[in-house]
């Protein structure tokens, strides 16, 4: 089985493909799967005017190899993916925050990140300071049924007949 680096390197150097331009690296989070993250590499061949898309599944504990050695603009995309999703790229020399604050805890585009965040920030005009308070959730995360009440009722009736 070929690795991502070997495939991209082949498509980068081979004369009949020459995908010299990395357009984008997108990440999708599937919360309930073992291979939770889905990286999409979009490369472009300017000579042949065509695109090719590489899809890579990443588990929660594994790291993925950086493609910065082939495409230098992958530096920004990989840092963005680490900052927002927490994906660790092996052999990447500069994984640091670029879109969130340096003291930010967590990864905001993960599906398990709370919508309201962990802290509320208030400005105290009397003392001229910022005050941080911990957000207290009334409800924990729970799963919702996506069926309408009629479909749910119909399904429960069909189970009774068996």
trRosetta pair geometry for C-beta under 8 A, 3 or more apart (Angstrom, degrees):
i j d omega theta_ij theta_ji phi_ij phi_ji
2 6 4.5 -124 -168 86 98 127
2 7 5.2 113 126 -55 128 89
3 6 4.9 96 54 8 76 102
3 7 7.1 -143 94 -3 40 88
3 65 6.7 38 165 22 128 144
4 7 5.9 -58 -149 38 31 109
4 8 6.2 22 159 -12 68 110
4 41 7.5 125 -163 -10 116 150
4 54 6.7 115 -140 157 93 143
4 56 5.6 -1 -87 -92 132 140
4 64 7.1 18 24 -170 152 102
4 65 6.2 176 60 57 110 105
4 67 6.9 -86 131 -72 111 111
5 8 6.1 -60 -143 43 27 105
5 9 5.9 29 158 -22 64 112
5 65 5.3 -53 -41 108 117 142
5 67 6.5 -171 -101 -103 72 75
5 69 7.5 24 -141 57 116 119
5 70 7.2 172 -148 -25 74 127
6 9 5.7 -56 -142 38 26 113
6 10 6.4 29 157 -20 62 105
7 10 5.9 -57 -151 34 29 110
7 11 6.4 18 156 -9 65 109
7 54 6.5 136 112 -116 136 137
8 11 5.8 -58 -144 44 33 106
8 12 5.9 38 154 -27 66 109
8 19 7.8 -97 -153 85 66 123
8 41 7.0 -60 -89 140 123 158
8 43 7.2 160 -134 -58 92 152
8 54 6.9 -66 -72 -27 93 163
8 67 5.7 -3 82 -137 169 126
8 70 5.4 154 126 74 116 171
8 71 7.7 -81 170 -15 133 107
9 12 5.5 -53 -143 34 29 115
9 13 6.3 5 166 -1 65 112
9 70 5.8 -130 -86 -95 70 132
10 13 6.6 -71 -142 46 23 93
10 14 5.6 23 170 -28 66 117
10 17 7.8 53 131 43 72 147
11 14 6.3 -43 -118 28 24 110
11 17 4.8 -86 -150 125 67 148
11 19 4.5 -2 147 28 104 122
11 43 6.6 102 122 96 135 156
11 52 6.4 -120 -157 69 150 156
12 18 7.5 31 -174 -142 30 37
12 19 5.9 -72 -87 71 48 76
12 20 6.5 96 -149 -97 74 49
12 43 8.0 -98 -78 -161 77 148
12 70 5.4 -144 -50 -167 164 118
12 71 7.8 -145 -102 -55 133 85
13 18 7.8 -24 173 -100 8 60
14 17 4.7 47 80 28 108 102
14 18 6.8 -123 83 -49 56 55
15 18 6.4 7 -149 -46 28 106
17 45 6.1 -125 170 -87 57 141
17 48 7.4 -75 -150 13 33 146
17 52 7.6 -4 -163 -24 117 149
18 45 5.4 99 86 -139 71 103
18 46 7.9 -73 121 43 106 69
18 47 5.2 24 84 26 136 132
18 48 7.1 133 57 -5 98 105
19 43 4.1 58 168 140 128 123
19 44 6.4 137 -152 73 81 21
19 45 4.7 -67 -91 -66 59 84
19 52 5.8 -70 -94 31 149 121
20 44 7.7 -50 59 87 59 70
20 45 7.0 89 11 -121 74 53
20 46 6.4 -50 50 11 111 102
21 43 6.7 143 82 -164 52 66
21 44 4.3 -29 75 63 109 100
21 45 7.7 -178 29 -76 91 20
21 46 6.2 76 -7 -38 128 102
21 71 7.8 89 -161 -126 24 119
22 25 7.3 0 171 -43 117 90
22 41 7.0 -55 -142 -168 101 93
22 42 7.4 105 -169 79 59 57
22 43 5.5 -39 -105 -104 55 79
22 44 7.8 -179 -88 17 9 81
22 67 7.3 142 -97 115 151 129
22 70 7.9 108 -47 106 126 97
22 71 3.8 53 -13 -161 134 162
22 73 5.7 -171 67 69 109 104
22 74 5.7 -9 103 -64 168 89
22 77 7.6 -117 138 8 125 150
23 42 4.3 -58 65 107 111 103
23 43 6.6 -180 5 -105 86 20
23 44 5.2 84 -46 -24 110 111
23 51 7.2 -20 -3 -130 146 117
24 40 7.7 7 107 103 95 93
24 41 7.9 176 90 -150 53 36
24 42 4.5 16 51 43 86 120
24 77 6.8 156 -162 -113 44 138
25 39 6.3 -13 -171 -168 95 101
25 40 7.0 156 -157 77 45 54
25 41 5.6 -8 -106 -102 80 66
25 42 7.5 -156 -73 19 35 77
25 74 6.5 71 -28 -138 137 83
25 77 3.8 110 36 157 113 136
25 78 6.7 18 71 -63 160 60
25 81 6.3 -62 118 -43 117 134
26 39 7.3 151 80 -157 47 49
26 40 4.4 -10 58 56 96 109
26 42 7.3 43 -3 -15 101 112
27 37 5.9 -22 -163 -166 103 105
27 38 6.9 138 -159 73 51 53
27 39 5.5 -20 -100 -100 76 66
27 40 7.5 -163 -73 17 30 78
27 81 4.9 121 -32 -132 140 105
27 84 7.5 158 60 86 134 110
27 85 5.1 -95 126 -23 152 160
27 87 6.6 -149 -121 -14 148 143
27 109 7.7 105 90 109 113 136
28 37 7.2 146 75 -159 49 54
28 38 4.2 -18 59 60 100 109
28 40 7.3 49 -8 -17 102 111
29 36 6.4 0 -154 159 70 92
29 37 6.0 -24 -103 -102 62 70
29 38 7.8 -152 -65 20 20 83
29 85 6.3 -169 -69 -131 113 112
29 109 6.8 164 -12 132 135 83
29 110 5.6 171 -133 -134 162 52
29 111 5.0 -170 118 -21 124 97
30 33 4.4 21 113 15 119 120
30 35 7.8 31 61 96 120 63
30 36 5.7 -157 68 -156 70 49
30 37 7.6 -171 26 -78 75 22
30 38 6.5 58 -9 -20 107 113
30 111 7.9 13 -155 -11 10 146
31 36 6.8 25 -121 -145 20 105
31 110 7.9 103 -97 175 92 78
31 111 3.9 -94 -65 78 118 143
31 112 6.1 132 -133 -46 118 89
33 36 5.6 163 75 -94 82 47
34 59 5.9 -21 148 -127 78 100
34 60 7.4 -98 -173 -4 50 99
35 38 7.8 80 133 -73 97 73
35 57 3.9 31 159 164 139 115
35 58 6.4 132 -165 68 83 21
35 59 4.9 -63 -105 -80 60 65
36 58 7.1 -48 61 90 68 72
36 59 6.6 76 10 -155 80 35
36 60 5.0 57 4 -69 131 82
37 57 7.4 141 84 -161 53 48
37 58 4.2 -22 71 63 104 106
37 59 8.0 -84 29 -4 84 3
37 60 7.9 126 -8 -87 95 48
37 85 6.3 102 -116 164 130 139
37 87 5.7 173 159 -86 173 119
38 55 6.6 -16 -173 -165 94 95
38 56 7.4 153 -160 79 46 47
38 57 5.9 -19 -104 -104 69 64
38 58 7.5 -160 -71 20 24 81
39 55 7.4 152 83 -157 53 44
39 56 4.5 -13 61 62 101 101
39 58 6.2 52 -12 -17 106 119
39 64 6.8 72 -4 -133 154 177
39 81 7.2 28 -111 -142 107 154
39 87 7.3 117 -69 -156 118 169
40 53 6.2 -15 -169 -169 95 104
40 54 7.3 154 -159 80 44 52
40 55 5.7 -12 -105 -104 72 69
40 56 7.8 -168 -73 24 30 73
41 53 7.0 151 78 -159 53 51
41 54 4.1 -6 56 56 108 104
41 55 7.9 -152 23 -66 74 27
41 56 7.1 42 -10 -5 105 111
41 67 7.1 68 -121 0 141 166
42 51 6.3 -8 -171 -171 87 120
42 52 7.9 160 -153 81 45 42
42 53 5.5 -13 -102 -106 68 81
43 51 6.8 154 82 -156 44 67
43 52 5.3 -17 64 61 95 89
43 53 7.8 177 23 -85 69 33
43 54 7.2 35 -2 -5 109 104
43 71 7.9 -138 -110 -66 104 145
44 50 7.7 171 -151 91 57 35
44 51 5.3 -29 -100 -101 68 79
45 48 4.4 5 117 45 128 97
45 49 7.1 -63 93 -4 82 15
45 50 5.3 4 49 56 110 76
45 51 7.5 -164 17 -81 74 30
45 52 7.4 51 -18 -8 102 103
46 49 7.1 21 -165 -75 30 54
56 64 6.7 95 136 -133 142 138
58 62 5.9 -141 -165 78 76 105
58 64 5.4 -63 -105 -52 127 119
58 87 6.2 52 111 -132 162 116
59 62 4.6 78 52 8 94 108
63 87 7.9 126 -138 176 58 67
63 88 4.3 -59 -116 94 101 101
63 89 6.7 153 -177 -113 97 12
63 90 4.7 108 127 -47 125 94
64 87 6.5 -5 19 173 116 112
64 88 7.6 145 25 84 67 54
64 89 5.8 -37 76 -112 80 65
64 90 6.8 -154 93 8 26 90
65 89 7.2 44 165 -165 14 75
65 90 5.0 -42 -104 60 53 109
65 91 6.5 16 -152 29 74 114
66 69 7.1 104 105 -9 91 85
66 74 6.9 145 -178 121 82 126
66 78 5.8 31 -128 -124 95 167
66 89 4.2 80 -75 163 90 117
66 90 6.2 -143 -10 73 83 50
66 91 5.0 -132 31 80 112 84
66 92 4.1 144 -76 -63 147 90
67 70 5.2 -45 -180 41 82 108
67 71 5.7 19 130 33 102 98
67 74 4.7 -146 82 -132 88 173
67 78 7.7 172 37 -59 76 127
68 71 6.9 -79 -123 75 30 59
68 72 6.5 51 -167 -124 72 38
68 74 4.8 -139 -84 77 60 108
68 75 5.2 72 -120 -69 120 74
68 78 6.7 -77 -53 9 106 147
68 89 8.0 91 -15 148 111 141
68 91 7.7 -154 44 114 108 92
68 92 6.2 113 -4 -110 138 82
69 91 7.5 -12 -34 127 116 133
70 74 7.5 48 66 -5 79 141
71 74 4.5 94 88 -26 100 106
72 75 6.5 -13 172 -12 55 111
73 76 6.3 -33 -177 25 66 106
73 77 7.2 58 135 -8 75 106
74 77 5.4 -63 -151 47 50 110
74 78 5.6 46 154 -22 81 109
75 78 6.3 -63 -147 38 20 105
75 79 6.4 17 157 -15 60 111
75 92 7.6 151 -126 -149 65 103
75 94 7.1 25 -162 59 106 114
76 79 5.9 -59 -148 38 29 109
76 80 6.3 29 155 -20 65 108
76 98 7.6 -154 -148 141 72 176
77 80 5.6 -54 -148 36 31 113
77 81 6.3 30 154 -18 65 106
78 81 5.6 -50 -143 37 34 111
78 82 6.3 34 155 -17 64 104
78 87 8.0 -106 -157 93 71 108
78 89 4.8 -2 -170 -30 127 162
78 92 5.6 -144 130 -114 143 151
78 95 7.5 -79 132 -98 97 89
79 82 5.7 -54 -147 38 31 110
79 83 6.1 32 154 -21 65 109
79 92 7.8 -175 -67 169 72 137
79 94 6.8 -24 -88 107 122 86
79 95 6.2 -174 -114 -126 72 52
79 96 6.9 -12 -147 51 113 52
79 98 5.2 67 135 -11 120 133
80 83 5.7 -56 -143 37 29 111
80 84 6.2 3 166 1 65 113
80 98 6.3 -66 -82 62 65 127
80 99 6.4 60 -130 -19 79 126
81 84 6.5 -66 -135 48 24 93
81 85 5.5 -31 -176 35 65 116
81 87 5.0 -32 142 47 105 122
81 89 7.7 85 79 -43 118 116
82 85 7.2 -73 -111 60 14 74
82 86 6.6 41 -161 -126 52 17
82 87 5.7 -104 -90 64 58 64
82 88 6.7 73 -119 -95 107 38
82 89 6.5 -91 -62 -1 119 98
82 92 7.9 -162 -41 92 145 154
82 95 4.8 -78 136 -152 171 108
83 96 7.9 21 -81 120 104 32
83 97 5.2 111 -124 -130 111 55
83 98 5.5 -113 -50 33 160 77
83 99 5.3 127 125 32 144 94
83 100 5.9 173 178 16 106 99
83 107 7.4 154 146 -131 31 87
84 99 6.5 2 -61 59 99 137
84 100 7.7 145 -83 -23 63 116
84 107 6.0 89 158 -173 25 89
84 108 6.0 -59 -143 57 71 81
84 109 4.2 26 166 12 102 122
85 107 5.4 74 -154 165 9 137
85 109 5.6 -50 -72 76 74 106
85 110 6.0 121 -137 -68 58 81
86 107 4.0 -103 -35 -48 101 155
86 110 6.6 0 11 -57 117 128
88 95 7.1 5 -135 -121 65 171
89 92 4.0 49 96 -12 112 135
89 95 6.6 164 42 -78 94 123
92 95 5.5 79 105 -50 118 97
96 102 7.8 -9 179 -120 102 89
97 100 5.2 -86 -159 67 119 78
97 101 6.9 -7 146 105 155 20
97 102 5.4 -175 49 -101 138 50
97 104 6.5 130 -123 38 149 113
100 104 4.0 -58 147 25 121 166
100 108 6.6 154 -80 -9 137 124
101 104 4.5 127 61 -39 79 98
104 108 7.8 -43 171 -38 135 107
105 118 6.3 -35 73 35 111 154
106 110 7.6 -117 176 33 91 123
106 113 5.6 125 164 -123 126 108
106 118 6.6 146 -8 -21 139 126
107 110 4.8 74 90 -17 102 113
107 113 6.3 -128 81 -67 56 133
108 113 5.4 179 -137 143 33 165
108 117 7.8 -18 -113 -99 102 87
109 113 7.2 50 33 23 10 142
110 113 4.6 108 65 -23 87 102
112 141 7.3 -39 -141 -74 72 172
114 117 6.3 -132 88 -25 97 7
114 118 6.8 116 47 -66 124 60
114 135 7.2 -177 116 93 147 140
114 137 6.7 -120 -138 -69 141 135
114 141 8.0 -127 -96 -61 79 108
116 120 7.9 -25 164 -71 105 91
116 135 5.2 171 117 -163 119 157
116 137 7.4 165 42 -88 131 92
117 120 7.7 136 79 -69 115 52
117 135 6.3 123 86 -10 68 149
118 134 6.9 -39 164 -142 72 72
118 135 6.0 -158 -172 28 22 108
119 132 4.9 -16 -171 -165 130 101
119 133 6.7 140 -159 70 73 36
119 134 6.3 -49 -104 -103 67 41
119 135 6.4 -140 -88 -17 13 91
120 132 7.3 148 74 -156 46 50
120 133 4.9 -19 59 63 97 93
120 134 7.9 0 16 83 82 5
120 135 5.7 113 -30 -73 92 87
121 130 5.7 -13 -167 -174 102 110
121 131 7.2 146 -158 76 50 48
121 132 5.9 -21 -101 -98 69 68
122 130 7.2 147 77 -162 40 58
122 131 4.6 -22 65 62 94 101
122 133 6.9 24 0 -1 113 110
123 129 7.8 174 -152 91 56 33
123 130 5.9 -35 -99 -104 64 65
123 131 7.5 177 -90 16 13 82
124 127 4.7 9 114 44 125 97
124 128 7.1 -70 91 -11 78 13
124 129 5.2 1 50 58 111 76
124 130 7.6 -176 13 -95 81 14
124 131 5.5 73 -30 -25 108 116
125 128 7.0 24 -157 -77 32 55
137 140 6.8 106 113 -84 130 41
139 142 7.1 -69 165 -2 110 111
145 152 6.4 67 138 -90 149 125
147 151 4.1 -124 -172 90 106 119
147 152 4.7 137 104 -58 124 81
147 155 6.9 -27 -172 -4 169 138
148 151 4.9 91 52 10 76 102
148 152 7.0 -141 93 -6 37 89
149 152 5.6 -55 -145 38 33 113
149 153 6.1 34 157 -20 67 106
150 153 5.7 -52 -146 37 30 111
150 154 6.2 31 153 -20 63 107
151 154 5.5 -53 -145 38 32 113
151 155 6.2 34 155 -20 65 105
152 155 5.8 -54 -148 36 29 110
152 156 6.5 27 154 -18 64 105
153 156 5.9 -55 -148 35 31 109
153 157 6.5 31 153 -19 64 105
154 157 5.8 -54 -150 34 31 111
154 158 6.4 28 154 -17 65 106
155 158 5.8 -55 -146 37 32 109
155 159 6.5 35 154 -22 64 104
156 159 5.7 -51 -151 32 34 113
156 160 6.8 38 150 -24 62 103
157 160 5.7 -55 -157 29 35 114
157 161 7.0 34 151 -21 65 101
158 161 5.9 -50 -154 27 38 112
158 162 7.3 34 153 -21 63 102
159 162 6.2 -58 -158 27 38 108
